[in-house]
Amino acid sequence: MASKGLSYLTSNDWILLQSKTVRRTYRLGDEIIREGARVENLYIIRSGEASVELAGTSARTIVATLGPNDVCGDMAFLDQSRATAAVVAKEVNVEVDEIDTQELRAILEAFPRLASRFYLSLAVILAERLKITSRELAREMRSRDRCGPVAGVRT
């Protein structure tokens, strides 16, 4: 059951990981990951869509949409921190494979080649996300430049 998200994993890697995953179903509006919470699982979306959302002063802002084979909880997994954003189910049923981060770390320690492929896959995912964010920021900056300076605001 190969994932585009974790593209460097082999079929044997997937068999090993699948033996440790639990399939969960989230309903429309359910938080798969709560912003600011300690993340104890890594999630791979199997069906449906979820949005990555940041809390603002009056509302949440959607910063990304995730679909089948996308991974979430990866940044908190890597730096063992709290979630920097919420991940919310955007369809009636969103199925995810959930793997406990402690169990995942134990598997990666026991199988160094799997660990190498796993971390390479995560690096590629994060690099792609950074490219997308950089393009969006550049577009926003160009848009602001076309509008000119705001009256009364010094730059």
ABEGO torsion letter per residue (X at the ends): XBBAABAABBAAAAAAAAAABBBBBBBBGBBABBBGBBBABBBBBABEBBBBBBBBAABBBBABBBBBGBBBGAAAAAAGBBBABBBBBABABBBBBBBBAAAAAAAAAABAAAAAAAAAAAAAAAAAAAAAAAAAAAAAAAAAAAAEBBBGBBX
